[in-house]
Amino acid sequence: MPHWRYLYISPRSGGDSQVKGMPRELTSSSSTAIRSTPYPPRTPSRRRNGVSDGPLAPSATAEPLSRFADNPHHRPPPSTPGPSRQSTPGPTAMLDLILKIRRDAQSKVPPTPEADPLDESQTSKQINTRDDNAMLDDIVDAVERAGSCEICTWFMRTPYVLECGHSFCGSCLRTVFERSLLQNLRPLGLDDHDTHDWDECQTIPVDDFGVERLIECVEEHKVEAIDVFTHPCPFCKTAVRRPPPINYALRESLNEAVVSFEGRFSPQWLNSVDTDNGEVNLERLFLTRKTCKKLGMKQLVH
């Protein structure tokens, strides 16, 4: 007895049914093409728990697969590139996005109508209000995290941004950089002090004259002043050689966020009675261009 090879037969709409175990050309007068290719892969059916939620795979009585070739629902979604680190928004862009989401959410909250026990939509409105409140709480938490100093964990009244992009409150940076300066000066205390007193190269300067005198003492020890006035970032340890400026963009975004919450979030500052609004002078802890020009030094800071 011959062994028949199973082949896929594309039936015509309204054609004769095939006799089981026999080729179609032996049982029907209509000419039906026999495909010599293997059986095509089955189009996955989007069914869950026996209920269809979308187009199903073509059945035996459906039109040929070529009819669905131009249907976008039968095509795989276009591949999109993954997120890039270069496109990651910074703190200011993130806060602007948070404020936009907050304003959109606030505009969608409908006014609270009078309670009507027979109104079934009242329950859904209350659920939506609770969801909006939960979303606003998440936004408040995000603003608090973005505006908190990584050193003292208090909310930054005036953030300062380093060369690496990290921001901290000015009082914390002053403490960290003063400690770093003393560590850089400590090895000089073991050398001979023939031209100056010991404490002159072991003291943090408090004014411009103190900075100039410290630089002179450091050079007498045959040490580059730029190395002494370089400090690491408290977060990523990147070398910082310039006095950090105020991050005005972040400060304005944080202030706008706090005001827009209308008392829902009250930031806690480290010094609530600071008359300088958190602004500090950090130039005496760095080798600035102004100091280099005044002392006739080579421009080491670019």
RAKA-V771271 format. One record per pair of residues at least 12 apart in sequence whose ideal C-beta (glycine too) atoms are under 8 Angstrom apart, sorted by the first residue. I is the first residue (numbers start at 1). J is the second residue. If there is no record, write none. Layout:
BEGIN
i->I j->J
i->I j->J
END
This chain:
BEGIN
i->4 j->21
i->4 j->23
i->6 j->39
i->7 j->34
i->7 j->35
i->7 j->36
i->8 j->35
i->8 j->37
i->8 j->38
i->8 j->39
i->8 j->40
i->9 j->24
i->9 j->32
i->9 j->34
i->9 j->35
i->10 j->32
i->10 j->33
i->10 j->35
i->10 j->64
i->11 j->24
i->11 j->32
i->11 j->60
i->12 j->30
i->12 j->32
i->13 j->61
i->13 j->63
i->15 j->28
i->15 j->30
i->15 j->32
i->16 j->28
i->16 j->30
i->40 j->65
i->42 j->57
i->43 j->57
i->43 j->58
i->43 j->65
i->43 j->74
i->44 j->57
i->45 j->57
i->54 j->73
i->55 j->71
i->55 j->73
i->55 j->74
i->90 j->165
i->91 j->146
i->91 j->167
i->91 j->250
i->91 j->253
i->92 j->249
i->92 j->250
i->92 j->253
i->94 j->142
i->94 j->146
i->95 j->143
i->95 j->146
i->95 j->250
i->95 j->253
i->95 j->254
i->95 j->256
i->95 j->257
i->96 j->253
i->98 j->139
i->98 j->142
i->98 j->143
i->98 j->257
i->99 j->253
i->99 j->256
i->99 j->257
i->99 j->260
i->101 j->135
i->101 j->139
i->102 j->136
i->102 j->139
i->102 j->260
i->102 j->261
i->103 j->260
i->105 j->132
i->105 j->135
i->105 j->136
i->106 j->132
i->106 j->136
i->108 j->132
i->109 j->128
i->109 j->129
i->109 j->132
i->110 j->125
i->110 j->128
i->112 j->129
i->113 j->125
i->136 j->264
i->140 j->261
i->140 j->264
i->140 j->265
i->143 j->254
i->143 j->257
i->143 j->258
i->143 j->261
i->143 j->265
i->144 j->265
i->144 j->267
i->146 j->254
i->147 j->159
i->147 j->250
i->147 j->254
i->147 j->257
i->147 j->267
i->149 j->168
i->149 j->169
i->149 j->172
i->149 j->270
i->150 j->166
i->150 j->168
i->150 j->234
i->150 j->235
i->151 j->168
i->151 j->169
i->151 j->172
i->151 j->173
i->151 j->176
i->151 j->234
i->152 j->169
i->152 j->171
i->152 j->172
i->152 j->270
i->154 j->169
i->154 j->268
i->154 j->269
i->154 j->270
i->155 j->254
i->155 j->267
i->155 j->268
i->155 j->269
i->156 j->168
i->156 j->169
i->156 j->250
i->156 j->251
i->156 j->254
i->156 j->278
i->157 j->169
i->157 j->269
i->157 j->271
i->157 j->274
i->157 j->277
i->157 j->278
i->158 j->170
i->158 j->246
i->158 j->251
i->158 j->277
i->158 j->278
i->158 j->279
i->159 j->246
i->159 j->247
i->159 j->250
i->159 j->251
i->159 j->254
i->160 j->173
i->160 j->244
i->160 j->245
i->160 j->246
i->160 j->247
i->160 j->282
i->161 j->244
i->161 j->245
i->161 j->246
i->161 j->247
i->161 j->250
i->162 j->233
i->162 j->238
i->162 j->240
i->162 j->244
i->163 j->233
i->163 j->238
i->163 j->240
i->163 j->241
i->163 j->242
i->163 j->244
i->164 j->233
i->164 j->235
i->164 j->236
i->164 j->238
i->164 j->240
i->166 j->233
i->166 j->234
i->166 j->235
i->166 j->236
i->167 j->247
i->167 j->250
i->168 j->234
i->168 j->235
i->169 j->270
i->169 j->278
i->170 j->246
i->170 j->278
i->170 j->279
i->170 j->280
i->170 j->282
i->171 j->270
i->171 j->271
i->171 j->278
i->171 j->280
i->172 j->234
i->173 j->234
i->173 j->244
i->173 j->280
i->173 j->282
i->174 j->280
i->174 j->282
i->174 j->285
i->176 j->231
i->176 j->234
i->177 j->231
i->177 j->240
i->177 j->282
i->177 j->285
i->177 j->286
i->178 j->204
i->178 j->285
i->180 j->231
i->180 j->232
i->181 j->204
i->181 j->228
i->181 j->229
i->181 j->231
i->181 j->285
i->182 j->202
i->182 j->204
i->184 j->227
i->184 j->228
i->184 j->229
i->184 j->230
i->185 j->201
i->185 j->202
i->185 j->218
i->185 j->228
i->186 j->202
i->188 j->201
i->188 j->202
i->188 j->217
i->188 j->218
i->188 j->221
i->188 j->223
i->189 j->201
i->189 j->202
i->191 j->221
i->195 j->217
i->195 j->220
i->196 j->216
i->196 j->217
i->196 j->220
i->200 j->213
i->200 j->214
i->200 j->217
i->201 j->214
i->201 j->217
i->201 j->218
i->201 j->221
i->204 j->285
i->205 j->284
i->206 j->284
i->207 j->284
i->208 j->284
i->208 j->291
i->210 j->284
i->211 j->284
i->211 j->291
i->212 j->291
i->212 j->294
i->212 j->295
i->215 j->287
i->215 j->291
i->215 j->295
i->215 j->297
i->216 j->295
i->224 j->300
i->225 j->287
i->225 j->297
i->225 j->300
i->226 j->241
i->226 j->287
i->226 j->300
i->226 j->301
i->229 j->241
i->229 j->285
i->229 j->286
i->229 j->287
i->231 j->285
i->231 j->286
i->241 j->286
i->241 j->287
i->241 j->301
i->242 j->286
i->242 j->288
i->242 j->301
i->243 j->282
i->243 j->283
i->243 j->285
i->243 j->286
i->243 j->288
i->244 j->282
i->246 j->279
i->254 j->267
i->286 j->301
i->287 j->300
i->287 j->301
i->288 j->301
i->289 j->301
END
